[in-house]
Amino acid sequence: MSIALPRTLEAPRQQLFWLLHLGGWGAYFAQGYLYAVAHGKPSGYWVVPFTAATTGALATLALRYLLRAWWGLPPRRLLAAMVVPVLASSAIIDFGTRAVLVDFCETCKPANHMAFVAYSLSYIYVVLAWVGLYLGIRYYRQFQSETERSLAARGIAHQAQLKMLRYQLNPHFLFNTLNAISTLILDRDNGTANRMVQGLSAFLRHSLDNDPMQRVTLRQELDALTLYLDIEKVRFAERLRIETDIAEDCWRALLPSLLLQPLVENAIKYAVARQVAGGLLRISARREGTQLVLAVADDGPGCDALGEGAPLPGKGVGLRNTCERLAVLYGDAGTCHIRHLEPGVEVTLRLPFETAPGIGG
């Protein structure tokens, strides 16, 4: 199956072909003419290499159309199908050239059929060189196009995967928030309910409008996280306590948007909400060499099954989505670790330390 190339791609390829085709046969004529001059040939002998180059250009041009028509064949069948056309092209070049060569060399005329066959193969190396060069360039360009398509498809797949991970809003958070709003309305606390609706609207707008492929500074990330925490503070009031410890050189560091929100939500769900007295949530950021180290910790009941670098437990998507986003964006340079504290749990993210262009580190 062949796919038509856009005109913007086909035109440069046609120009490249004619440049190489005419330039190659022009060089062949120049080499033949210089050879004739070096060996003291008559002044009119230039017509011999000119005829050979002209006939060769026309014959190989016909080969080009055959190669394009048979391009879909397997390589072995394509080579087998080209045997006769290659031999015929060599014979045509020799026939045309020898017709003018006999004016300068009477003994160059074939004496018998065997001599004619031998002479007809004298240009086969030139034709084979042309076919080999054509096939090599064609296969190279095809490989290059397939590589570009593969890279483009891989990039699209990564973008789709990131968007899928980014847009998986936790239904548990939405359910609890809407349930809290409903309770406030039933209790006729309309002012608080209105603030909670506005906070939810602002957070969802920020979450859905932002491009998941875009990176933001840590300051912007924490500003967005504040929208989410404002909602949770309405639910938990003084039960939710928050501490931040951000190194001064980390405020302008770049990271994927809303990377920390699933970690904070997970800590609130399993640490703050399950304790009558609530809990403390600590968010920290520091720079270690070429890495940005982010940590979200709580003082909840924790999980005794966790060890340093242990697999993530449970079936929740929050932690897993965060780790998968780091893997897709940074490969081995982005890591996610979770460990048990006394008390609580700490999730640590490591990613390359980068700042936006024009912003100092």
N, C-alpha and C positions, 0 to 999 in steps of 0.2 A: 504494500500500500504506500503510495506516495502522497506527500502533503505539499501543497503549493506554498512557496515562500512568499511573504509579503513583498511588494514591489520595492520597499525601502531596503530589503536585504538582497533581492534578486539582482537589482541594478549594479551594485558594487561587485558582485560575484561575476557578472557578465563582463564588466570592465577589466577585472583581474584576469579572466580567461584570455581575452583578446590581447591584453598587454603581454602575457606570458607566451601566448601562441605566436603572435607576430614577432615579438622580440626574440623568441627562441629561433625561429626560422630565419630571421634577419641576421642573427649571430652566426647561424650555420652558413648562410651565403657569404658573410664577411670572412669567415674562416677559410671557405673554399677559394675565395678570390685571393686572399693573402697567400694561400698555398700555391696558387697558379703563378702569382707574381714572383714568389720566391724561387720557383722552378723554371722561370724564364718562358712561360707560356705566351702565345701571341696576344696582342692587345684585345682582340675580340673574344678571347677565351672566357671572359666574365660571364657570357651567356650560358655557359655550362653549369656553374654553381647556381646561377640565378634560376635556371630552369629546374634544377634539382630542388632548390628551396621553395619555388612557387608550386611545383607539382606535389612536393611533400606537404606543404601547408594545406593544399586542397584535399589531398588524400587523407591526411590525419583529421581534417575537419569532418570528413565523412565518418571516420572512426569515432569521433566524439558523439555524433548523433546515435550511432549504434550502441556505444557505451551507456548513454543516457537512457536509451530505450530498454536495454537489458540490465539496468542497474539493480533491479529487484531480484535477479537470479542469485543463487548461492555462489560464492567466490569461485569454486571449482568449475561449475557449469559456465560461469561468465568467461573464465580463461579459456575453456574448451571452445566456447562459441566464437571467441575472437581469433582463433588460430588462422582460419581461412581468410578473414578480412585483413589480418596483418600481413600474410603472405601476398595477398592480392595488392595491398598498398605498396609493398616493396617492389613488386613487379611493375606497377604503374609508374612509380618514380623512376625506376631503371629504364623503362620503355621510353618515357618522355625525355629523360636526360640523354640516353644513348642516341636518340634521333638527331640531337644537335652535336653530340660528341663526335660522330663519324665525320663531320666536316673538318675536324682537326686531327683525327686519328682513324685512318682506314682499317687498321688491324683491330680496332675496338669493336667491329661488327661481329656478332656471334657467327661462328663457322658452321654450327650444327645445333640440333635441338638440345643436346646436353649442355652446350655452352650457353644457350639462351636461358635454360633453367638455372644454371650457376650464376649467370649475370643477374637474373631476376631476384636472387637472394642477397645481392650485394648491399642493399639498403635496409635489410631487415633489422640490423642493429640500431639504426636511426629510428625506425618505426617503433621498435620495442622500447627504446629509451623514452620516446614521446608517450607511449601507452603507460609505461611504468611511472613516469612523472605525473601523468594525469590521474592515474589510480591512486598514487600516493597522496596527492593534494586533495583529491575528492574524499578519500577515506579519512584523512586528517581533519578536514572541515566537518565531515559527518560526526566524527568522534568529538570534536570541539563543540558542535551544536548539541549533541546528546549530553555532554558534560554540563553545558550551560543550562539545559532544560532540567537535568537532574538536580543541579544546585538550586535552581529556581523553585522546583517542586519541593525540595527539602526545606527551603526557606519558608514557603507557604505552609508546609506541614507544621513547622515549628511555630509559626505565627498562630495557626489554628489551634495547636495544642496549648499555647500560652493563653489564648483567649478563652478556651474552654476551662482551663484551670482557674483563670482570673474571674470568670463570670459565675463560678459555682458558689453563689451566695448561700451561706448556711441557713437552711430553713428553720433550724432551731432558734437562731437569733431573731428572724423575722416573726416567728410564732410568739416568742416571749415578749417581743416589743409590742406587737399588736394586742396581745393579751393584756399587757400592762396598760396600754392606752384605753382598752375597753373597761378595765377595772377603774381607772381614773374617771372615766365618763360616768360610770354607774355610781361612783362616790361623789359625783358632781364637782370633782376637782378639775374644772374645765381649763383653767389656766395652765396647770401642769401638763394636762393631756395635750393642749395646743402646743406647748413648747416641745413636747416629745414628738409630736407629728412633724413639726418643723425641723427638728433635728434629724428624724428618720428621712425626711424628704431630702435634706441637704446631703446626708451621707450617701443615699442611693443615687442621687444625681451625680455626685462626685465619683462614685464607684463605677457607674455605667457609662458616664461621658468620657472618662479618661481612657486614653489608648493604653491597653495592657502591654504594648511593645515599648512604650515610652518610659524612660527612667526619670526619676525626680530626685531632688536633693533630700537629704535626711530631714531638714527643716520642713520642707513641703510634706514629707511623709508623716511627720509628727503632727502637723497641722490637720491633715486629713484624719489621722487617728483620733485627734481631739473631738472631731464630729461624732465618731462612734462612741467614745468614752462619755461624752455629754449625755447620750441616750442612756447608757448603762448607769450613770450617776443618778439619773432620775429614778431608775428601778431600785438601785441598791442604797442610795443616799450615803450615809456615813459608813456603811458596811464595806464600801469600795474605797480603798486607799491606794494612791498612785505615787510612785517615786520615779524620778528620771535622773540618770547620770550620763550626760553626753559630753564627751571630750570636745574641747573648743575647735580642734581641727577637723571634726567629723560633721559639723553642721552642713557643710557644702558637699559632702560625699554623695555620690550618685548610687541609687539602688532602684530596683523595679517598684513601680507604684503599688501601694497597698500590700507590701510584702509582710509587714508586721501585724496587720489587722487579724488574720486568722490565728496567730500565736496569742495575741491578747485575748481574743474571743475564747480560745481554748482554755486559757488560764482562768478567766472569769467563770466559765462553765463548770470546770472541775475543781477549782480552789475556792473562789469567793462564794458562789451560789450554794455550795454544799456545806458551808459552815455558818452557824447561827451568828457568830460575831463577824462574819465576812472575812476579808483577807487583804493582804498587801500585794500590790503588783509593782515590780521593778523593771524598768526599761533602761538599758544601758547601751552605749556605743563607744568604741575605742579603736584606735589604729594600731595595728601590729605590723610594722614593716610595710609591705605592699598589700596588706589585707585590711578590710574593714570588718570588724567583729561586732556583731549585734547580739544582744541577749535579752530574753524575756523570762523573768523568774517570778515565782509566787511562793507563798508560805503556807500552801494548802496541805492536805494529807499526803500528797506525793504518790509515788508508785515504787514499792520495794523491788519490783521485778526489773527496774531499769538499771543499767550499768553505763559506764562511759562508752559512748558511741554505739549503744545497743540499738536494735531495730525498733522502729516506732510501733507501739502497741495499739491494739484496737482497730476499728474500722472507720474512724473519723477521717474526713477528707481534708480538714484544715492543715494539720502538720504535713501530711503527705503532699498536698498541693504545693505548699511552700517549698518543700525539698525538691519536688519535681520541677518547679519553675527555676530554681537555682541550677539544677542539672541541665535543663534545656538551654538556659542563657549562658552559663559559664562553664559547663562541662565539669572536669575534675577540679577546676579552680573555685567552684562554689560547693560548700559542704554544709551539712545540717546535723547537729548533734543534740541529743537530749539526755539528761542525767538526773538522777534522784538527789535531792538535797535533804538536809535535816533542819527544818522541814521543807517540803515543797518540791517543785520540779523546775529545772532551768533548760530552756531551749537556746542553743547558740548557733548563729549563722555566720559563716565566713565567706566573703566574696572579694574580688579585686577592689582595691581602693582607687577610685577614679573621681575626678571632679569635672564639671561641665567646661567646655572650651572657653578660655578667657577668665576662668575662675581659679584663683590660686589654691594650693593644697594646704 
